[in-house]
Amino acid sequence: MGNKASKTGKKAARTMKDKGTKGKKGSLKQMRQGLVLNVKRTSAVKHASTAPERTGRPLEIDDLYKWSLVGDPRVSPDGTRVVAPVLTIDRETDEYRTTLWSIPLNGDAPMQLTSGQWTDSSPRWSPDGTWIAFTSHRNEKGVQIFVLPTAGGEAVQVTKGENGVGEFSWAPDSDRIVFSSRIGPQKEGDSKSDVKVITSARYKFDGEGFLEDKVSQLYVVRVSNAEEDPTLLTEGHFNHTAPTWSPSGHEIAFVANRDDDWDKSRKNDLWTINPNGGEPRKLTDGQGSWRAPVWSPDGTSIAIMGNADVELQEVNPWLYIIPAGGAKLQRIDGELDRYVGDSSMSGPNGPAGASLRWLSDGSAIDALVSDRGATVVMRFRLNGKRPAQLTGLDRHVTGFDHLPGDELVIAVTDPTTPAELRRVTAVEETSLTSFNIEWLGQVALPPPEEFWVKSDGEAIQGWLVRPAGNRADGALVPLILNIHGGPHAQFSSAWSHELQMYVARGNALVYINPRGSTGRTDAFAQAVNGAWGIADMPDFMAAVDHVLSLGGLDPNRLGVTGGSYGGFSTNWLLGHTDRFKTAVTDRSISNMISMYGTDDIALVSLDPELGTPWDNFKTYWKLSPLKYVEKINVPLLIVHSEEDYRCPMEQAEQLFIALKKLDRTVEFVRFPDESHGLGRNGKPKHRVERLERTLGWFETYL
């Protein structure tokens, strides 16, 4: 397709499928067991095998304001309690609120640590346990770092930078904190000018807006003398991120691309720097892309996630360790061909937590792994033994930490339970929080039915959720296909208010992880490269046909919807089949040619996969749903955000005008002051209206 690497990826996709699936027919159990993994499963752990069915009143859009999401658990240095942020939505102010809670491990009741007036997130214990540092948006200067004395008292602000802070890490002395913050060049001439002068290819980013040539630098601040200006640690027009202090206190590891063409590159290297300043030291070879460095307990090694050669276009990041002095990388995930990290996106699931943790003796690393519609914790031992799966394939773990003895505290959700904290030992799981128990006792939430269906030689995973009272031999109900974004992501066994709302309104819902999704082999994820719509459309139609064959669903009342890549797929399906009666396309893509250069990540997404549109114009146009717009003959609702830089507004505008020219039934809804993530983190009132309009559209036309 005009790109050598993408051809290689497509060849791999044809020859490296999940073992045991091709040519196999049979039950869900047989298909799932056919996906062979070289993983040891810890069968002794007891937990619910499926999401519980909730009974009560129908779920409402207004329930958005009634549940809580717990995440990012952090165990105290003495192992007696956990601090975690709890996210809620304030209807009156139309704002999100995140409150820090302390959860004792002796069974006592949780205690609220912050007032709940602000968004207090990312709690981090000082190594001596005397402070909890956290980020909060309490003034006009954006997110800043505060420290809360654990012996009691008010939170103290320790950073005051104009551009706020990003990630941070405590020093072993429990006094210094390293943090990242964006800084821009000095403006020349009239400082009051509102003109934007752009020199970097990465000049805007969805959810952040125009960057104005700001780059992320590292600073060190002293908690004991927070009135002093922080010390600038890094220099140069490069982004320095993910700082983490070594156990000895002598070095800080971070991730950066410090090449001259960094703004056009997908590469990121691992570096270390002396906390007193000086030239940074590069540990990796400049060919890979790395993130999330974590020091071993003895400080001799660093664990990192990523890919050693970006030219291979691998989708799944792998788990490596590298000596702190710099040497050859060692991959330790063995033959596990799965996405190391959390790539699940069923819904907003609360504050994200850590992806990697070393065991206290340095013998192994626990990591989040995306696997067949779940995000699990797996243990990777350095002695070469098979990785062990510590949590179940029926849930979504969003973050975890270690208790004494390397037991786990996990933030976890399932399709009918918003995220809560649970304790995992070698033999059982127990609940640590129950913020949602009262609300869950009021609402009806049917659990999804997992299925696997054959499509062009692959076993495709999906779920069907039926509305209350719908049976295979009963009255027929409408069926809606919901398509996830990405494409390199996965639907997971997680709570989703939005997905449940379709069912609460009387529709059956089907959603799948088609080719291109994560949670399977890297070849499966690459199978859609250079073939958007072409490779995965058979999977969608196979899933629809399969669930229709189960009974109780109306083949004449089919709807389809999706966001981002799911919006692209919605547009594509409407131009290639007349099976669907109506659709809602959300933050979608219609014209691949004009996407290039107008979105915020073309140079690291479209370019590696498709090349440039001036070199591969026919390919870009062939993969554009707009090319097939004349075949769209059903009522279509187009939903888009004004500040969407990932899939720019012009994508929706082109599709709308084309359909108006063709005299089709179409409606265009534009949400002001919202980014690509409207459905996950937009203004609550806008999330409510978006759902009302989407569900109302299906009720009108289905």
MIBAVEX-17982 format. One line per field, with one value per residue (C-alpha): x, z, y; residue in three letters. Coordinates in pm, whole numbers, always signed. Layout:
REM residues N
c1: X|...
c3: Z|...
c2: Y|...
res: ALA|...
***
This chain:
REM residues 702
c1: +0|+293|+454|+695|+635|+259|+298|+514|+251|-23|+182|+238|-132|-200|+58|+72|-285|-375|-293|-571|-847|-827|-1075|-1222|-1592|-1750|-1861|-1747|-1536|-1367|-1294|-1158|-942|-812|-637|-323|-121|+200|+66|+38|-300|-336|-656|-661|-786|-1162|-1366|-1697|-1669|-1923|-2068|-2365|-2711|-2862|-3236|-3444|-3560|-3437|-3107|-3142|-2911|-2940|-2764|-2444|-2448|-2507|-2213|-1849|-1530|-1231|-884|-505|-463|-142|-39|+125|+492|+394|+137|-155|-376|-442|-501|-706|-890|-1267|-1427|-1781|-1977|-2119|-2446|-2478|-2140|-2128|-1782|-1593|-1473|-1200|-1159|-877|-982|-779|-887|-753|-660|-779|-1144|-1216|-1430|-1267|-1185|-1216|-887|-976|-1289|-1424|-1436|-1164|-1010|-747|-565|-243|-175|+182|+319|+655|+897|+895|+515|+492|+337|+90|+169|-112|-214|-503|-664|-721|-621|-597|-249|-369|-283|-26|+137|+19|+140|-85|+77|-34|-22|-298|-322|-396|-256|+39|+101|+458|+450|+322|+429|+226|+167|+89|+253|+239|+392|+601|+806|+936|+1307|+1413|+1483|+1107|+1186|+1251|+1002|+1084|+803|+739|+591|+547|+754|+750|+998|+1009|+778|+950|+821|+473|+402|+32|+0|-256|-91|+32|+375|+424|+757|+699|+505|+350|+181|-157|-290|-642|-762|-475|-528|-247|+86|+249|+588|+580|+776|+788|+1091|+1184|+1216|+1307|+1133|+1196|+892|+1076|+1142|+858|+880|+1203|+1174|+1210|+1538|+1525|+1679|+1654|+1708|+1655|+1341|+1240|+964|+1092|+830|+772|+1038|+1109|+1369|+1614|+1609|+1957|+1856|+2153|+1967|+1633|+1509|+1285|+1167|+1247|+1334|+1618|+1681|+1648|+1350|+1172|+846|+816|+926|+760|+1077|+1136|+1448|+1514|+1751|+1890|+2015|+2180|+1924|+2170|+2173|+2419|+2404|+2152|+2270|+2090|+2038|+1860|+1977|+1745|+1548|+1259|+968|+960|+738|+665|+1015|+1020|+1339|+1409|+1415|+1797|+1835|+2038|+1773|+1485|+1168|+1012|+726|+753|+900|+1266|+1226|+949|+1001|+840|+511|+432|+104|+157|+415|+636|+799|+1176|+1440|+1767|+2065|+2075|+2425|+2300|+2344|+2146|+1770|+1622|+1263|+1101|+745|+855|+616|+321|+196|-35|-51|+147|-52|-418|-569|-931|-1182|-1534|-1608|-1474|-1343|-1197|-846|-586|-328|+17|+93|+414|+534|+846|+809|+979|+1265|+1323|+1255|+958|+749|+372|+211|-128|-190|-477|-601|-916|-1153|-1003|-722|-547|-245|+28|+349|+666|+956|+1313|+1418|+1243|+943|+609|+417|+135|-208|-317|-665|-956|-1043|-1392|-1299|-1097|-822|-743|-455|-287|-29|+148|+75|+341|+415|+342|-32|-236|-471|-655|-897|-1134|-1461|-1694|-1986|-2238|-2011|-1830|-1467|-1399|-1093|-1035|-762|-615|-427|-306|-643|-918|-1039|-1212|-1377|-1204|-1456|-1826|-1900|-2165|-2344|-2655|-2702|-2639|-2922|-3165|-3097|-3141|-2818|-2820|-2480|-2341|-2336|-1991|-1966|-1700|-1782|-1579|-1499|-1263|-1061|-1044|-1232|-1382|-1483|-1807|-2084|-2462|-2664|-3041|-3294|-3510|-3759|-3604|-3574|-3472|-3832|-3997|-4097|-3837|-3641|-3410|-3039|-2762|-2399|-2154|-1797|-1496|-1234|-865|-858|-586|-793|-1043|-1386|-1344|-1540|-1589|-1867|-2008|-2302|-2328|-2345|-2599|-2819|-2885|-3022|-3218|-3407|-3526|-3255|-3030|-2663|-2381|-2016|-1702|-1323|-1266|-938|-723|-816|-566|-595|-480|-156|+31|-45|-418|-384|-185|-437|-626|-317|-366|-707|-938|-1295|-1186|-1031|-1274|-1613|-1657|-1609|-1888|-2130|-2044|-2119|-2451|-2556|-2452|-2655|-2957|-2948|-2990|-3346|-3547|-3380|-3537|-3327|-3527|-3440|-3061|-2871|-2498|-2291|-1935|-1685|-1348|-1236|-1580|-1724|-1509|-1639|-1998|-1954|-1782|-2054|-2328|-2149|-2099|-2418|-2789|-2842|-2865|-3177|-3018|-2694|-2520|-2160|-1960|-1628|-1581|-1349|-1487|-1195|-855|-687|-784|-720|-350|-209|-528|-533|-281|-109|-93|+287|+283|-34|-134|+214|+376|+80|-22|+264|+173|-142|+60|+250|-49|-351|-551|-502|-611|-921|-1003|-1003|-1220|-1588|-1666|-1584|-1891|-2124|-2374|-2453|-2557|-2936|-3040|-3106|-2774|-2700|-2351|-2212|-1885|-1694|-1576|-1232|-1168|-809|-788|-1066|-1108|-1448|-1392|-1440|-1799|-1860|-1765|-1989|-2285|-2265|-2227|-2541|-2736|-2633|-2769|-3098|-3046|-3196|-2911|-2868|-2544|-2489|-2182|-2076|-1890|-1574|-1535|-1252|-1234|-1304|-1650|-1815|-1553|-1456|-1661|-1879|-2139|-2429|-2288|-2245|-2611|-2730|-2513|-2672|-3022|-2977|-2814|-3075|-3355|-3232|-3248|-3589|-3714|-3574|-3571
c3: +0|-68|+267|+314|+686|+647|+389|+633|+902|+671|+583|+952|+1015|+764|+904|+1282|+1403|+1753|+1772|+1748|+1601|+1226|+1093|+1435|+1505|+1843|+2165|+2329|+2569|+2284|+2090|+2393|+2495|+2140|+2198|+2344|+2589|+2757|+3093|+3430|+3585|+3962|+3998|+4378|+4381|+4439|+4263|+4083|+3740|+3577|+3638|+3875|+3742|+3913|+3955|+4023|+3834|+3480|+3451|+3364|+3204|+3528|+3710|+3573|+3890|+4133|+4111|+4219|+4060|+4274|+4125|+4155|+4493|+4686|+4990|+5283|+5352|+5675|+5488|+5712|+5475|+5119|+4985|+4667|+4471|+4432|+4132|+4141|+3938|+4091|+3914|+4056|+3933|+3627|+3733|+3818|+4175|+4291|+4665|+4844|+5085|+5332|+5352|+5657|+5592|+5936|+5836|+5982|+5783|+5509|+5604|+5373|+5355|+5129|+5116|+4775|+4653|+4392|+4175|+4403|+4222|+4191|+4562|+4638|+4982|+5081|+5146|+5522|+5530|+5674|+5365|+5088|+4779|+4528|+4239|+4261|+4055|+4333|+4162|+3827|+3755|+3669|+3835|+4113|+4368|+4728|+5027|+5309|+5646|+5746|+6116|+6050|+5922|+5609|+5264|+5163|+4803|+4688|+4318|+4166|+3800|+3539|+3332|+3611|+3657|+3498|+3649|+3967|+4193|+4551|+4633|+4890|+5139|+5153|+5100|+4727|+4446|+4075|+3843|+3480|+3360|+3021|+2947|+2633|+2459|+2550|+2329|+2104|+2037|+2159|+2445|+2422|+2069|+2026|+1708|+1716|+1560|+1503|+1438|+1570|+1389|+1728|+1787|+1917|+2112|+2180|+2524|+2565|+2271|+2107|+2274|+2158|+2133|+2500|+2588|+2906|+3132|+3464|+3789|+4148|+4444|+4818|+5037|+5337|+5145|+4894|+4883|+4685|+4308|+4186|+4019|+3642|+3571|+3192|+2899|+2524|+2312|+2388|+2590|+2908|+3079|+3330|+3587|+3858|+4134|+4190|+4528|+4606|+4527|+4294|+3964|+3807|+3512|+3249|+2890|+2605|+2239|+2226|+1851|+1632|+1448|+1762|+1663|+1354|+1524|+1717|+1908|+2279|+2472|+2836|+3008|+3353|+3502|+3826|+4050|+4089|+3715|+3434|+3103|+3086|+3001|+2733|+2816|+2501|+2140|+1975|+1773|+2006|+2185|+2565|+2854|+3225|+3368|+3714|+3917|+4074|+4458|+4464|+4195|+3959|+3686|+3531|+3396|+3092|+2851|+2479|+2149|+2061|+1693|+1584|+1219|+1292|+1362|+1654|+1824|+2144|+2381|+2551|+2895|+2921|+3185|+3131|+3367|+3525|+3389|+3035|+2845|+2637|+2686|+2815|+2722|+3008|+2892|+2710|+2445|+2581|+2271|+2443|+2504|+2821|+2975|+2985|+2639|+2745|+2672|+2751|+2948|+3194|+3472|+3721|+3794|+3618|+3828|+3797|+3511|+3651|+3998|+4109|+4382|+4703|+4658|+4292|+4167|+3945|+3799|+3817|+3521|+3375|+3058|+2812|+2726|+2536|+2661|+3009|+3178|+3425|+3654|+3545|+3727|+3518|+3690|+3599|+3623|+3296|+3444|+3273|+3365|+3613|+3578|+3915|+3834|+3625|+3258|+3339|+3473|+3410|+3658|+3623|+3873|+4155|+4434|+4659|+5023|+5250|+5123|+4766|+4800|+4576|+4616|+4287|+4151|+3948|+3758|+3579|+3340|+3620|+3892|+3886|+3999|+4363|+4558|+4639|+4824|+4649|+4847|+4736|+4821|+4812|+4727|+4967|+4915|+5057|+4939|+4859|+4753|+4505|+4705|+4787|+4430|+4283|+4495|+4314|+3942|+3688|+3504|+3285|+3242|+2890|+2733|+2590|+2256|+2003|+1634|+1334|+1072|+783|+979|+1304|+1630|+1709|+2064|+2135|+2383|+2360|+2621|+2613|+2764|+3054|+2951|+2611|+2540|+2241|+2191|+2286|+2118|+1884|+1995|+1799|+1788|+1793|+1702|+1899|+1765|+1974|+1877|+1818|+1621|+1854|+2172|+2312|+2465|+2808|+3091|+3253|+3378|+3111|+3188|+2818|+2692|+2959|+2862|+2515|+2684|+2945|+2658|+2524|+2268|+2255|+2220|+2050|+2066|+1962|+1943|+1567|+1381|+1473|+1841|+2118|+2371|+2114|+1923|+1766|+1424|+1503|+1593|+1277|+1055|+992|+898|+553|+538|+759|+697|+458|+709|+996|+827|+792|+1169|+1243|+1007|+1135|+1490|+1389|+1204|+1498|+1761|+1528|+1501|+1879|+1854|+2008|+1794|+1498|+1177|+1028|+1310|+1312|+1419|+1432|+1622|+1726|+1812|+1662|+1470|+1562|+1386|+1083|+1088|+1119|+813|+627|+703|+585|+253|+206|+329|+349|+655|+901|+924|+1099|+1264|+1490|+1399|+1677|+1648|+1322|+1022|+672|+456|+516|+279|+475|+809|+727|+866|+1032|+1323|+1609|+1555|+1177|+1176|+1432|+1314|+949|+811|+931|+816|+487|+390|+270|+74|-205|-257|-196|-294|-433|-115|+107|-103|-125|+257|+294|+379|+191|-136|-81|+56|-230|-98|+245|+234|+600|+856|+1012|+1323|+1319|+1663|+1694|+1933|+1835|+1996|+1867|+1743|+1708|+1447|+1345|+1295|+918|+902|+1024|+813|+489|+562|+658|+348|+121|+267|+246|-120|-172|+6|+273|+623|+835|+1147|+1268|+1642|+1746|+2110|+2204|+2418|+2403|+2284|+2138|+2482|+2528|+2605|+2871|+3031|+2874|+3072|+3250|+3102|+2755|+2824|+2929|+2617|+2389|+2529|+2510|+2144|+2052|+2223|+2096|+1740|+1766|+1930|+1640|+1357|+1510
c2: +0|+233|+148|-138|-180|-198|-473|-665|-621|-750|-1056|-1125|-1090|-1367|-1607|-1550|-1591|-1708|-2076|-2325|-2109|-2166|-2414|-2486|-2502|-2542|-2384|-2061|-2269|-2455|-2137|-1956|-2251|-2259|-1926|-2078|-1871|-1977|-1859|-2027|-1946|-1924|-2124|-2102|-1743|-1728|-1460|-1421|-1583|-1355|-1011|-1029|-950|-644|-616|-307|+0|+71|+255|+624|+879|+1076|+791|+944|+1156|+870|+632|+660|+530|+428|+395|+430|+253|+332|+126|+310|+231|+52|-160|-68|+134|+236|+584|+614|+885|+847|+1020|+1158|+1415|+1733|+1811|+2164|+2285|+2056|+1944|+1626|+1587|+1352|+1304|+1122|+848|+641|+277|+87|-275|-391|-364|-20|+223|+434|+793|+1095|+1289|+1584|+1793|+1693|+2054|+1996|+1729|+1574|+1292|+1090|+1029|+925|+836|+978|+690|+760|+775|+1128|+1289|+1214|+1417|+1465|+1686|+1929|+2204|+2459|+2783|+2955|+2818|+2471|+2142|+2177|+1945|+1957|+1756|+1638|+1551|+1201|+1296|+1550|+1905|+2102|+2035|+2254|+2367|+2297|+2398|+2722|+2709|+2894|+2582|+2337|+1997|+1654|+1339|+1339|+1112|+1130|+1116|+852|+1134|+1216|+1584|+1632|+1575|+1561|+1667|+1753|+2081|+2243|+2551|+2765|+2996|+3362|+3566|+3812|+4162|+4249|+4007|+4094|+3960|+3683|+3557|+3195|+3135|+2762|+2590|+2234|+1961|+1875|+2207|+2090|+1796|+1681|+1780|+2028|+2262|+2458|+2389|+2715|+2541|+2443|+2130|+1926|+1982|+1824|+2019|+1936|+2104|+2069|+2013|+2161|+2482|+2505|+2886|+2857|+2826|+2469|+2373|+2318|+1979|+1935|+2169|+2177|+2190|+1829|+1661|+1495|+1275|+992|+1096|+838|+858|+571|+391|+524|+882|+928|+923|+1006|+801|+958|+915|+1155|+1187|+1441|+1414|+1723|+1572|+1451|+1618|+1394|+1072|+791|+710|+764|+667|+588|+833|+900|+1225|+1333|+1507|+1794|+1850|+1788|+1607|+1323|+971|+767|+400|+279|+281|+534|+278|+204|+363|+333|+437|+381|+319|+158|+99|-240|-235|-255|+12|-208|-245|-57|-217|-51|-115|-57|-173|-206|-112|+125|+30|-308|-126|-354|-267|-465|-315|-572|-587|-538|-476|-294|-256|+89|+135|+80|-246|-490|-494|-819|-903|-1093|-1157|-1472|-1596|-1401|-1222|-976|-602|-521|-235|-137|-85|-142|+131|+13|+328|+585|+364|+609|+732|+518|+340|+188|-51|-204|-303|-490|-751|-645|-894|-796|-1149|-1060|-780|-759|-583|-502|-703|-663|-1011|-1118|-852|-819|-632|-862|-858|-1097|-1185|-1207|-1381|-1299|-1666|-1753|-1933|-1892|-1576|-1631|-1473|-1330|-1194|-1320|-1280|-1156|-812|-497|-410|-39|-21|-210|-196|-444|-519|-673|-1022|-907|-954|-725|-435|-385|-128|-343|-319|-560|-495|-440|-297|+41|+32|-57|-175|-542|-728|-1034|-1300|-1642|-1800|-1538|-1190|-955|-616|-310|-49|-47|+310|+193|-75|+130|+253|-92|-227|+3|-46|-323|-406|-718|-884|-936|-1281|-1350|-1529|-1623|-1641|-1757|-1491|-1556|-1812|-1615|-1656|-1315|-1224|-1041|-978|-958|-770|-823|-582|-696|-962|-1032|-1404|-1609|-1725|-1396|-1071|-924|-615|-380|-465|-201|-269|-53|-24|+78|+336|+285|+65|-64|-95|-343|-360|-513|-669|-329|-106|+125|+350|+436|+77|-15|+281|+136|-177|+18|+184|-152|-233|-536|-442|-629|-525|-709|-698|-726|-757|-459|-483|-538|-820|-1075|-1133|-845|-995|-982|-613|-540|-722|-397|-194|-47|-215|-8|-119|-391|-631|-583|-543|-922|-953|-705|-874|-1223|-1108|-951|-1266|-1483|-1298|-1274|-1653|-1674|-1544|-1263|-993|-811|-838|-551|-311|-296|+14|+91|+346|+409|+680|+776|+465|+333|+637|+562|+204|+325|+546|+261|+6|+243|+280|-94|-263|-186|-409|-120|+94|+396|+506|+755|+842|+1004|+1199|+1014|+1003|+1046|+1162|+1003|+1249|+1559|+1382|+1389|+1712|+1834|+1588|+1588|+1252|+1193|+1169|+889|+711|+755|+815|+489|+283|+445|+672|+1021|+1109|+1271|+946|+717|+924|+630|+430|+717|+778|+407|+394|+707|+649|+971|+794|+574|+844|+805|+457|+591|+589|+566|+843|+944|+1153|+1309|+1402|+1595|+1823|+2170|+2124|+1773|+1769|+1389|+1367|+1731|+1892|+1916|+1539|+1574|+1883|+1708|+1412|+1634|+1855|+1551|+1392|+1718|+1749|+1397|+1485|+1221|+1239|+1374|+1583|+1743|+1810|+2013|+2034|+2355|+2359|+1981|+1758|+1407|+1259|+1413|+1078|+997|+1327|+1604|+1840|+1624|+1822|+1763|+1391|+1380|+1564|+1352|+1035|+1181|+1275|+944|+728|+952|+908|+530|+545|+758|+545|+193
res: MET|GLY|ASN|LYS|ALA|SER|LYS|THR|GLY|LYS|LYS|ALA|ALA|ARG|THR|MET|LYS|ASP|LYS|GLY|THR|LYS|GLY|LYS|LYS|GLY|SER|LEU|LYS|GLN|MET|ARG|GLN|GLY|LEU|VAL|LEU|ASN|VAL|LYS|ARG|THR|SER|ALA|VAL|LYS|HIS|ALA|SER|THR|ALA|PRO|GLU|ARG|THR|GLY|ARG|PRO|LEU|GLU|ILE|ASP|ASP|LEU|TYR|LYS|TRP|SER|LEU|VAL|GLY|ASP|PRO|ARG|VAL|SER|PRO|ASP|GLY|THR|ARG|VAL|VAL|ALA|PRO|VAL|LEU|THR|ILE|ASP|ARG|GLU|THR|ASP|GLU|TYR|ARG|THR|THR|LEU|TRP|SER|ILE|PRO|LEU|ASN|GLY|ASP|ALA|PRO|MET|GLN|LEU|THR|SER|GLY|GLN|TRP|THR|ASP|SER|SER|PRO|ARG|TRP|SER|PRO|ASP|GLY|THR|TRP|ILE|ALA|PHE|THR|SER|HIS|ARG|ASN|GLU|LYS|GLY|VAL|GLN|ILE|PHE|VAL|LEU|PRO|THR|ALA|GLY|GLY|GLU|ALA|VAL|GLN|VAL|THR|LYS|GLY|GLU|ASN|GLY|VAL|GLY|GLU|PHE|SER|TRP|ALA|PRO|ASP|SER|ASP|ARG|ILE|VAL|PHE|SER|SER|ARG|ILE|GLY|PRO|GLN|LYS|GLU|GLY|ASP|SER|LYS|SER|ASP|VAL|LYS|VAL|ILE|THR|SER|ALA|ARG|TYR|LYS|PHE|ASP|GLY|GLU|GLY|PHE|LEU|GLU|ASP|LYS|VAL|SER|GLN|LEU|TYR|VAL|VAL|ARG|VAL|SER|ASN|ALA|GLU|GLU|ASP|PRO|THR|LEU|LEU|THR|GLU|GLY|HIS|PHE|ASN|HIS|THR|ALA|PRO|THR|TRP|SER|PRO|SER|GLY|HIS|GLU|ILE|ALA|PHE|VAL|ALA|ASN|ARG|ASP|ASP|ASP|TRP|ASP|LYS|SER|ARG|LYS|ASN|ASP|LEU|TRP|THR|ILE|ASN|PRO|ASN|GLY|GLY|GLU|PRO|ARG|LYS|LEU|THR|ASP|GLY|GLN|GLY|SER|TRP|ARG|ALA|PRO|VAL|TRP|SER|PRO|ASP|GLY|THR|SER|ILE|ALA|ILE|MET|GLY|ASN|ALA|ASP|VAL|GLU|LEU|GLN|GLU|VAL|ASN|PRO|TRP|LEU|TYR|ILE|ILE|PRO|ALA|GLY|GLY|ALA|LYS|LEU|GLN|ARG|ILE|ASP|GLY|GLU|LEU|ASP|ARG|TYR|VAL|GLY|ASP|SER|SER|MET|SER|GLY|PRO|ASN|GLY|PRO|ALA|GLY|ALA|SER|LEU|ARG|TRP|LEU|SER|ASP|GLY|SER|ALA|ILE|ASP|ALA|LEU|VAL|SER|ASP|ARG|GLY|ALA|THR|VAL|VAL|MET|ARG|PHE|ARG|LEU|ASN|GLY|LYS|ARG|PRO|ALA|GLN|LEU|THR|GLY|LEU|ASP|ARG|HIS|VAL|THR|GLY|PHE|ASP|HIS|LEU|PRO|GLY|ASP|GLU|LEU|VAL|ILE|ALA|VAL|THR|ASP|PRO|THR|THR|PRO|ALA|GLU|LEU|ARG|ARG|VAL|THR|ALA|VAL|GLU|GLU|THR|SER|LEU|THR|SER|PHE|ASN|ILE|GLU|TRP|LEU|GLY|GLN|VAL|ALA|LEU|PRO|PRO|PRO|GLU|GLU|PHE|TRP|VAL|LYS|SER|ASP|GLY|GLU|ALA|ILE|GLN|GLY|TRP|LEU|VAL|ARG|PRO|ALA|GLY|ASN|ARG|ALA|ASP|GLY|ALA|LEU|VAL|PRO|LEU|ILE|LEU|ASN|ILE|HIS|GLY|GLY|PRO|HIS|ALA|GLN|PHE|SER|SER|ALA|TRP|SER|HIS|GLU|LEU|GLN|MET|TYR|VAL|ALA|ARG|GLY|ASN|ALA|LEU|VAL|TYR|ILE|ASN|PRO|ARG|GLY|SER|THR|GLY|ARG|THR|ASP|ALA|PHE|ALA|GLN|ALA|VAL|ASN|GLY|ALA|TRP|GLY|ILE|ALA|ASP|MET|PRO|ASP|PHE|MET|ALA|ALA|VAL|ASP|HIS|VAL|LEU|SER|LEU|GLY|GLY|LEU|ASP|PRO|ASN|ARG|LEU|GLY|VAL|THR|GLY|GLY|SER|TYR|GLY|GLY|PHE|SER|THR|ASN|TRP|LEU|LEU|GLY|HIS|THR|ASP|ARG|PHE|LYS|THR|ALA|VAL|THR|ASP|ARG|SER|ILE|SER|ASN|MET|ILE|SER|MET|TYR|GLY|THR|ASP|ASP|ILE|ALA|LEU|VAL|SER|LEU|ASP|PRO|GLU|LEU|GLY|THR|PRO|TRP|ASP|ASN|PHE|LYS|THR|TYR|TRP|LYS|LEU|SER|PRO|LEU|LYS|TYR|VAL|GLU|LYS|ILE|ASN|VAL|PRO|LEU|LEU|ILE|VAL|HIS|SER|GLU|GLU|ASP|TYR|ARG|CYS|PRO|MET|GLU|GLN|ALA|GLU|GLN|LEU|PHE|ILE|ALA|LEU|LYS|LYS|LEU|ASP|ARG|THR|VAL|GLU|PHE|VAL|ARG|PHE|PRO|ASP|GLU|SER|HIS|GLY|LEU|GLY|ARG|ASN|GLY|LYS|PRO|LYS|HIS|ARG|VAL|GLU|ARG|LEU|GLU|ARG|THR|LEU|GLY|TRP|PHE|GLU|THR|TYR|LEU
***
